Amino acid sequence: MTQKSKIRARAAALASDFEAAGALPVETPVLLPAEALLDLYGEDIRGRAYVTSDALRGEQMLRPDFTVPVVQMHMAHGAEPARYTYAGEVFRRQEDDPARANEYIQVGYEVFDRENPAASDAEVFAVMQNALKGVELRAATGDIGILAAAVAGLETTDRRKRALARHIWRPRKFKALLDRYSGRVEMPASRVALLAKDDPMAHGFADIGLRSQAEVAERIDGLRDEAAADPISPLQVELIEALLNVRETLPNALEHIRDLAVDMPAITEATFRLRDRMHALEARGVDVSSLEFEASYGRTSMEYYDGFVFGFYVPGRADLPPVATGGRYDALTQVLGQGREIPAVGGVIRPGILVQLEDAL
């Protein structure tokens, strides 16, 4: 049997496990309209996806993942609650690491259910863990929603909070903004000089680049508002940084975050959700006493997740991508639902890595 045949057979077995767990098998197009992906990820997606176009359908992208088309399908005509599974190729451009595959198979399990989000989170994690039994892997978990709640509760301008929320998935940019908004780092001299002008737009030049003069003027107004606003207090910055540094087993992490919630009441509800999820995981037979939780987990590679996030990794093999990843993406259903929304959580497995590990035994 060829390597590709082995991977397809492993994918079929995983999809069968997910069907046995209650999922309906579905298929999605390989070519997706670029508009929806650009709206979600911005122009950054062009660096990771293969782009093509035709005269009738406009710009399209080879499927970089299954979540977006599955959400679109469900929001268009799916029943509630719903569970789906799928298997097929995804395509990712690789410009930095030639050893990473640019085409590989994913097998997924997605849950759309309003009833009990904590139970749905635990269900997806447990189904994934069960599908991976027999393979030595390290599980990691996190919760993007806790940091998002902390940002929403900051005592600063709405404009600043929107900027921080937008860059939660870009840790370096997030830190740079937090340092600037707290006064740790001064605004660049070039910007200070620009804002000092009575009318920096009074130059009579034509539009240059992708931004119109109206957009540039709006940005300048935003920078002026920022310069006039009081800095974020040192205590609030310290609390955010303490939250980002939480990395413990799940029960210990919950206690640490509960302590932080005393001074950060905005994260109280998110802390309750973390507690409920831990109990739901226990009910599913997951050993939470040794389950890793990291408050910053998922911030560099899980852009559309807005709550629970998880991954399974091969110990000692940093050269390998995660065997499985997933999380909650409620906001994505709002974006793609055209006025409708439903809580949703899911995960994917890369059977190619499983086959590679099994061949090495």
KOLBA-468618 format. One record per residue (C-alpha): residue number from 1; residue in three letters; chain; x, y, z. Coordinates in steps of 0.1 Angstrom, whole numbers. Example, Ala and Ser with C-alpha at 12.3 -4.5 7.8 and 13.67 -1.06 7.14 Angstrom:
% residues 2
(1; "ALA"; "A"; (123; -45; 78));
(2; "SER"; "A"; (137; -11; 71));
% end
This chain:
% residues 361
(1; "MET"; "A"; (0; 0; 0));
(2; "THR"; "A"; (14; 34; -9));
(3; "GLN"; "A"; (19; 61; 17));
(4; "LYS"; "A"; (-10; 81; 3));
(5; "SER"; "A"; (-33; 51; 4));
(6; "LYS"; "A"; (-23; 45; 40));
(7; "ILE"; "A"; (-32; 81; 48));
(8; "ARG"; "A"; (-66; 79; 31));
(9; "ALA"; "A"; (-74; 46; 49));
(10; "ARG"; "A"; (-65; 62; 82));
(11; "ALA"; "A"; (-87; 92; 74));
(12; "ALA"; "A"; (-116; 69; 65));
(13; "ALA"; "A"; (-112; 51; 98));
(14; "LEU"; "A"; (-112; 84; 117));
(15; "ALA"; "A"; (-143; 97; 99));
(16; "SER"; "A"; (-160; 64; 107));
(17; "ASP"; "A"; (-152; 70; 144));
(18; "PHE"; "A"; (-167; 104; 142));
(19; "GLU"; "A"; (-198; 91; 125));
(20; "ALA"; "A"; (-202; 66; 153));
(21; "ALA"; "A"; (-200; 96; 177));
(22; "GLY"; "A"; (-231; 110; 160));
(23; "ALA"; "A"; (-216; 132; 132));
(24; "LEU"; "A"; (-232; 135; 97));
(25; "PRO"; "A"; (-206; 131; 69));
(26; "VAL"; "A"; (-205; 162; 46));
(27; "GLU"; "A"; (-184; 174; 17));
(28; "THR"; "A"; (-173; 210; 8));
(29; "PRO"; "A"; (-160; 226; -24));
(30; "VAL"; "A"; (-122; 226; -30));
(31; "LEU"; "A"; (-124; 261; -45));
(32; "LEU"; "A"; (-139; 287; -21));
(33; "PRO"; "A"; (-149; 323; -29));
(34; "ALA"; "A"; (-120; 345; -17));
(35; "GLU"; "A"; (-143; 373; -4));
(36; "ALA"; "A"; (-154; 354; 27));
(37; "LEU"; "A"; (-118; 343; 36));
(38; "LEU"; "A"; (-105; 379; 31));
(39; "ASP"; "A"; (-132; 393; 53));
(40; "LEU"; "A"; (-123; 369; 80));
(41; "TYR"; "A"; (-85; 369; 79));
(42; "GLY"; "A"; (-77; 401; 60));
(43; "GLU"; "A"; (-49; 403; 33));
(44; "ASP"; "A"; (-27; 380; 55));
(45; "ILE"; "A"; (-45; 350; 41));
(46; "ARG"; "A"; (-29; 356; 7));
(47; "GLY"; "A"; (4; 346; 22));
(48; "ARG"; "A"; (-10; 312; 32));
(49; "ALA"; "A"; (-35; 303; 5));
(50; "TYR"; "A"; (-33; 296; -32));
(51; "VAL"; "A"; (-53; 322; -51));
(52; "THR"; "A"; (-69; 318; -85));
(53; "SER"; "A"; (-97; 335; -104));
(54; "ASP"; "A"; (-120; 332; -134));
(55; "ALA"; "A"; (-142; 356; -154));
(56; "LEU"; "A"; (-175; 343; -139));
(57; "ARG"; "A"; (-168; 335; -103));
(58; "GLY"; "A"; (-141; 361; -96));
(59; "GLU"; "A"; (-112; 355; -71));
(60; "GLN"; "A"; (-111; 321; -54));
(61; "MET"; "A"; (-88; 302; -31));
(62; "LEU"; "A"; (-80; 266; -28));
(63; "ARG"; "A"; (-95; 254; 5));
(64; "PRO"; "A"; (-71; 263; 34));
(65; "ASP"; "A"; (-93; 246; 59));
(66; "PHE"; "A"; (-128; 231; 63));
(67; "THR"; "A"; (-143; 252; 90));
(68; "VAL"; "A"; (-154; 282; 69));
(69; "PRO"; "A"; (-172; 261; 42));
(70; "VAL"; "A"; (-188; 239; 69));
(71; "VAL"; "A"; (-201; 269; 88));
(72; "GLN"; "A"; (-214; 285; 56));
(73; "MET"; "A"; (-232; 252; 48));
(74; "HIS"; "A"; (-247; 249; 83));
(75; "MET"; "A"; (-258; 285; 85));
(76; "ALA"; "A"; (-275; 282; 51));
(77; "HIS"; "A"; (-296; 252; 58));
(78; "GLY"; "A"; (-284; 231; 88));
(79; "ALA"; "A"; (-307; 218; 115));
(80; "GLU"; "A"; (-301; 223; 152));
(81; "PRO"; "A"; (-283; 208; 170));
(82; "ALA"; "A"; (-259; 193; 144));
(83; "ARG"; "A"; (-227; 173; 143));
(84; "TYR"; "A"; (-206; 170; 111));
(85; "THR"; "A"; (-176; 151; 100));
(86; "TYR"; "A"; (-155; 155; 68));
(87; "ALA"; "A"; (-122; 143; 53));
(88; "GLY"; "A"; (-102; 158; 24));
(89; "GLU"; "A"; (-73; 178; 13));
(90; "VAL"; "A"; (-65; 213; 24));
(91; "PHE"; "A"; (-38; 235; 7));
(92; "ARG"; "A"; (-14; 258; 25));
(93; "ARG"; "A"; (15; 278; 9));
(94; "GLN"; "A"; (48; 271; 26));
(95; "GLU"; "A"; (74; 299; 21));
(96; "ASP"; "A"; (96; 294; 52));
(97; "ASP"; "A"; (98; 256; 57));
(98; "PRO"; "A"; (102; 234; 26));
(99; "ALA"; "A"; (98; 203; 48));
(100; "ARG"; "A"; (62; 212; 56));
(101; "ALA"; "A"; (35; 198; 33));
(102; "ASN"; "A"; (15; 223; 12));
(103; "GLU"; "A"; (-12; 197; 6));
(104; "TYR"; "A"; (-24; 173; 32));
(105; "ILE"; "A"; (-56; 156; 45));
(106; "GLN"; "A"; (-77; 168; 74));
(107; "VAL"; "A"; (-104; 149; 92));
(108; "GLY"; "A"; (-128; 169; 113));
(109; "TYR"; "A"; (-156; 168; 139));
(110; "GLU"; "A"; (-178; 199; 144));
(111; "VAL"; "A"; (-206; 205; 168));
(112; "PHE"; "A"; (-233; 232; 165));
(113; "ASP"; "A"; (-254; 232; 197));
(114; "ARG"; "A"; (-270; 260; 218));
(115; "GLU"; "A"; (-278; 238; 248));
(116; "ASN"; "A"; (-246; 235; 268));
(117; "PRO"; "A"; (-214; 250; 254));
(118; "ALA"; "A"; (-192; 236; 281));
(119; "ALA"; "A"; (-205; 201; 274));
(120; "SER"; "A"; (-199; 206; 236));
(121; "ASP"; "A"; (-163; 217; 243));
(122; "ALA"; "A"; (-157; 186; 264));
(123; "GLU"; "A"; (-174; 164; 238));
(124; "VAL"; "A"; (-152; 175; 209));
(125; "PHE"; "A"; (-120; 173; 230));
(126; "ALA"; "A"; (-130; 138; 243));
(127; "VAL"; "A"; (-139; 125; 208));
(128; "MET"; "A"; (-106; 137; 195));
(129; "GLN"; "A"; (-87; 122; 224));
(130; "ASN"; "A"; (-104; 89; 219));
(131; "ALA"; "A"; (-97; 89; 182));
(132; "LEU"; "A"; (-60; 94; 190));
(133; "LYS"; "A"; (-58; 66; 216));
(134; "GLY"; "A"; (-28; 44; 213));
(135; "VAL"; "A"; (-5; 72; 202));
(136; "GLU"; "A"; (17; 90; 227));
(137; "LEU"; "A"; (7; 126; 225));
(138; "ARG"; "A"; (8; 157; 247));
(139; "ALA"; "A"; (-25; 176; 251));
(140; "ALA"; "A"; (-25; 214; 255));
(141; "THR"; "A"; (-55; 237; 262));
(142; "GLY"; "A"; (-63; 273; 265));
(143; "ASP"; "A"; (-92; 298; 263));
(144; "ILE"; "A"; (-90; 329; 241));
(145; "GLY"; "A"; (-123; 341; 256));
(146; "ILE"; "A"; (-106; 349; 290));
(147; "LEU"; "A"; (-81; 373; 275));
(148; "ALA"; "A"; (-108; 389; 253));
(149; "ALA"; "A"; (-129; 395; 284));
(150; "ALA"; "A"; (-100; 411; 301));
(151; "VAL"; "A"; (-94; 434; 272));
(152; "ALA"; "A"; (-131; 444; 271));
(153; "GLY"; "A"; (-129; 453; 308));
(154; "LEU"; "A"; (-99; 477; 306));
(155; "GLU"; "A"; (-105; 512; 318));
(156; "THR"; "A"; (-96; 529; 285));
(157; "THR"; "A"; (-112; 541; 253));
(158; "ASP"; "A"; (-133; 519; 231));
(159; "ARG"; "A"; (-109; 526; 202));
(160; "ARG"; "A"; (-80; 512; 222));
(161; "LYS"; "A"; (-99; 482; 233));
(162; "ARG"; "A"; (-110; 474; 197));
(163; "ALA"; "A"; (-73; 476; 186));
(164; "LEU"; "A"; (-61; 453; 213));
(165; "ALA"; "A"; (-90; 428; 207));
(166; "ARG"; "A"; (-81; 428; 169));
(167; "HIS"; "A"; (-45; 419; 177));
(168; "ILE"; "A"; (-51; 392; 204));
(169; "TRP"; "A"; (-38; 367; 178));
(170; "ARG"; "A"; (-7; 387; 171));
(171; "PRO"; "A"; (12; 387; 205));
(172; "ARG"; "A"; (40; 410; 195));
(173; "LYS"; "A"; (17; 437; 181));
(174; "PHE"; "A"; (-6; 432; 212));
(175; "LYS"; "A"; (23; 438; 235));
(176; "ALA"; "A"; (35; 468; 215));
(177; "LEU"; "A"; (0; 484; 217));
(178; "LEU"; "A"; (-3; 476; 255));
(179; "ASP"; "A"; (31; 492; 261));
(180; "ARG"; "A"; (21; 523; 241));
(181; "TYR"; "A"; (-14; 527; 256));
(182; "SER"; "A"; (1; 523; 292));
(183; "GLY"; "A"; (28; 549; 286));
(184; "ARG"; "A"; (56; 525; 289));
(185; "VAL"; "A"; (67; 534; 253));
(186; "GLU"; "A"; (62; 569; 239));
(187; "MET"; "A"; (45; 576; 207));
(188; "PRO"; "A"; (70; 578; 178));
(189; "ALA"; "A"; (84; 613; 172));
(190; "SER"; "A"; (72; 613; 136));
(191; "ARG"; "A"; (36; 607; 147));
(192; "VAL"; "A"; (39; 634; 174));
(193; "ALA"; "A"; (51; 659; 147));
(194; "LEU"; "A"; (22; 649; 124));
(195; "LEU"; "A"; (-4; 653; 151));
(196; "ALA"; "A"; (10; 688; 160));
(197; "LYS"; "A"; (0; 701; 125));
(198; "ASP"; "A"; (-32; 720; 123));
(199; "ASP"; "A"; (-43; 702; 92));
(200; "PRO"; "A"; (-19; 674; 82));
(201; "MET"; "A"; (-42; 666; 52));
(202; "ALA"; "A"; (-38; 701; 37));
(203; "HIS"; "A"; (-13; 691; 10));
(204; "GLY"; "A"; (-34; 688; -21));
(205; "PHE"; "A"; (-18; 655; -31));
(206; "ALA"; "A"; (-37; 627; -49));
(207; "ASP"; "A"; (-45; 595; -31));
(208; "ILE"; "A"; (-14; 572; -27));
(209; "GLY"; "A"; (-15; 535; -20));
(210; "LEU"; "A"; (-47; 516; -9));
(211; "ARG"; "A"; (-60; 541; 16));
(212; "SER"; "A"; (-81; 571; 7));
(213; "GLN"; "A"; (-75; 605; 21));
(214; "ALA"; "A"; (-107; 601; 42));
(215; "GLU"; "A"; (-93; 569; 57));
(216; "VAL"; "A"; (-60; 585; 65));
(217; "ALA"; "A"; (-78; 615; 81));
(218; "GLU"; "A"; (-98; 590; 102));
(219; "ARG"; "A"; (-66; 573; 113));
(220; "ILE"; "A"; (-51; 607; 123));
(221; "ASP"; "A"; (-82; 615; 144));
(222; "GLY"; "A"; (-78; 581; 161));
(223; "LEU"; "A"; (-42; 588; 169));
(224; "ARG"; "A"; (-52; 622; 184));
(225; "ASP"; "A"; (-78; 606; 205));
(226; "GLU"; "A"; (-52; 581; 217));
(227; "ALA"; "A"; (-27; 609; 225));
(228; "ALA"; "A"; (-53; 627; 246));
(229; "ALA"; "A"; (-65; 596; 265));
(230; "ASP"; "A"; (-52; 587; 300));
(231; "PRO"; "A"; (-27; 558; 300));
(232; "ILE"; "A"; (-39; 524; 311));
(233; "SER"; "A"; (-30; 520; 347));
(234; "PRO"; "A"; (0; 500; 358));
(235; "LEU"; "A"; (-22; 476; 378));
(236; "GLN"; "A"; (-43; 467; 349));
(237; "VAL"; "A"; (-13; 461; 327));
(238; "GLU"; "A"; (2; 439; 354));
(239; "LEU"; "A"; (-30; 419; 357));
(240; "ILE"; "A"; (-31; 414; 319));
(241; "GLU"; "A"; (5; 402; 319));
(242; "ALA"; "A"; (-2; 379; 349));
(243; "LEU"; "A"; (-31; 364; 330));
(244; "LEU"; "A"; (-10; 358; 299));
(245; "ASN"; "A"; (17; 341; 321));
(246; "VAL"; "A"; (-7; 315; 335));
(247; "ARG"; "A"; (6; 281; 325));
(248; "GLU"; "A"; (-3; 252; 348));
(249; "THR"; "A"; (-24; 221; 350));
(250; "LEU"; "A"; (-61; 229; 345));
(251; "PRO"; "A"; (-72; 228; 382));
(252; "ASN"; "A"; (-43; 250; 393));
(253; "ALA"; "A"; (-48; 274; 364));
(254; "LEU"; "A"; (-85; 278; 373));
(255; "GLU"; "A"; (-75; 287; 409));
(256; "HIS"; "A"; (-49; 312; 397));
(257; "ILE"; "A"; (-74; 328; 373));
(258; "ARG"; "A"; (-101; 329; 400));
(259; "ASP"; "A"; (-76; 349; 421));
(260; "LEU"; "A"; (-70; 373; 392));
(261; "ALA"; "A"; (-107; 377; 388));
(262; "VAL"; "A"; (-109; 394; 422));
(263; "ASP"; "A"; (-91; 424; 407));
(264; "MET"; "A"; (-104; 418; 371));
(265; "PRO"; "A"; (-142; 414; 375));
(266; "ALA"; "A"; (-146; 415; 337));
(267; "ILE"; "A"; (-132; 379; 335));
(268; "THR"; "A"; (-156; 365; 361));
(269; "GLU"; "A"; (-181; 350; 336));
(270; "ALA"; "A"; (-152; 335; 315));
(271; "THR"; "A"; (-138; 320; 347));
(272; "PHE"; "A"; (-172; 303; 353));
(273; "ARG"; "A"; (-171; 289; 318));
(274; "LEU"; "A"; (-136; 275; 324));
(275; "ARG"; "A"; (-149; 258; 356));
(276; "ASP"; "A"; (-179; 244; 338));
(277; "ARG"; "A"; (-157; 230; 310));
(278; "MET"; "A"; (-134; 214; 335));
(279; "HIS"; "A"; (-163; 196; 352));
(280; "ALA"; "A"; (-177; 186; 317));
(281; "LEU"; "A"; (-142; 172; 308));
(282; "GLU"; "A"; (-141; 152; 340));
(283; "ALA"; "A"; (-176; 138; 332));
(284; "ARG"; "A"; (-162; 126; 299));
(285; "GLY"; "A"; (-134; 107; 315));
(286; "VAL"; "A"; (-106; 132; 308));
(287; "ASP"; "A"; (-79; 134; 334));
(288; "VAL"; "A"; (-80; 171; 341));
(289; "SER"; "A"; (-55; 168; 369));
(290; "SER"; "A"; (-26; 165; 344));
(291; "LEU"; "A"; (-42; 184; 315));
(292; "GLU"; "A"; (-21; 215; 305));
(293; "PHE"; "A"; (-37; 249; 304));
(294; "GLU"; "A"; (-20; 280; 290));
(295; "ALA"; "A"; (-38; 313; 289));
(296; "SER"; "A"; (-17; 323; 258));
(297; "TYR"; "A"; (-23; 291; 239));
(298; "GLY"; "A"; (-36; 295; 204));
(299; "ARG"; "A"; (-27; 332; 200));
(300; "THR"; "A"; (-4; 327; 170));
(301; "SER"; "A"; (-22; 301; 149));
(302; "MET"; "A"; (-59; 300; 158));
(303; "GLU"; "A"; (-73; 333; 145));
(304; "TYR"; "A"; (-110; 326; 143));
(305; "TYR"; "A"; (-113; 308; 176));
(306; "ASP"; "A"; (-128; 329; 204));
(307; "GLY"; "A"; (-131; 306; 234));
(308; "PHE"; "A"; (-118; 271; 242));
(309; "VAL"; "A"; (-87; 260; 222));
(310; "PHE"; "A"; (-68; 227; 222));
(311; "GLY"; "A"; (-40; 208; 205));
(312; "PHE"; "A"; (-23; 174; 206));
(313; "TYR"; "A"; (14; 172; 200));
(314; "VAL"; "A"; (41; 146; 196));
(315; "PRO"; "A"; (64; 149; 226));
(316; "GLY"; "A"; (100; 158; 217));
(317; "ARG"; "A"; (91; 165; 181));
(318; "ALA"; "A"; (90; 203; 176));
(319; "ASP"; "A"; (97; 197; 139));
(320; "LEU"; "A"; (62; 182; 135));
(321; "PRO"; "A"; (30; 203; 133));
(322; "PRO"; "A"; (2; 194; 158));
(323; "VAL"; "A"; (-15; 161; 152));
(324; "ALA"; "A"; (-48; 176; 161));
(325; "THR"; "A"; (-62; 211; 169));
(326; "GLY"; "A"; (-95; 227; 175));
(327; "GLY"; "A"; (-116; 251; 195));
(328; "ARG"; "A"; (-147; 272; 198));
(329; "TYR"; "A"; (-157; 297; 171));
(330; "ASP"; "A"; (-190; 313; 180));
(331; "ALA"; "A"; (-181; 347; 164));
(332; "LEU"; "A"; (-174; 330; 131));
(333; "THR"; "A"; (-210; 318; 129));
(334; "GLN"; "A"; (-222; 354; 134));
(335; "VAL"; "A"; (-199; 367; 106));
(336; "LEU"; "A"; (-210; 340; 82));
(337; "GLY"; "A"; (-246; 336; 94));
(338; "GLN"; "A"; (-260; 368; 78));
(339; "GLY"; "A"; (-279; 377; 110));
(340; "ARG"; "A"; (-280; 342; 125));
(341; "GLU"; "A"; (-256; 327; 149));
(342; "ILE"; "A"; (-252; 295; 169));
(343; "PRO"; "A"; (-225; 284; 194));
(344; "ALA"; "A"; (-200; 261; 176));
(345; "VAL"; "A"; (-169; 241; 184));
(346; "GLY"; "A"; (-148; 216; 164));
(347; "GLY"; "A"; (-115; 201; 157));
(348; "VAL"; "A"; (-93; 184; 130));
(349; "ILE"; "A"; (-68; 156; 129));
(350; "ARG"; "A"; (-40; 152; 104));
(351; "PRO"; "A"; (-39; 115; 96));
(352; "GLY"; "A"; (-7; 119; 76));
(353; "ILE"; "A"; (12; 125; 108));
(354; "LEU"; "A"; (-4; 95; 125));
(355; "VAL"; "A"; (7; 73; 97));
(356; "GLN"; "A"; (42; 87; 99));
(357; "LEU"; "A"; (43; 79; 136));
(358; "GLU"; "A"; (29; 45; 132));
(359; "ASP"; "A"; (54; 36; 104));
(360; "ALA"; "A"; (82; 46; 127));
(361; "LEU"; "A"; (72; 20; 154));
% end
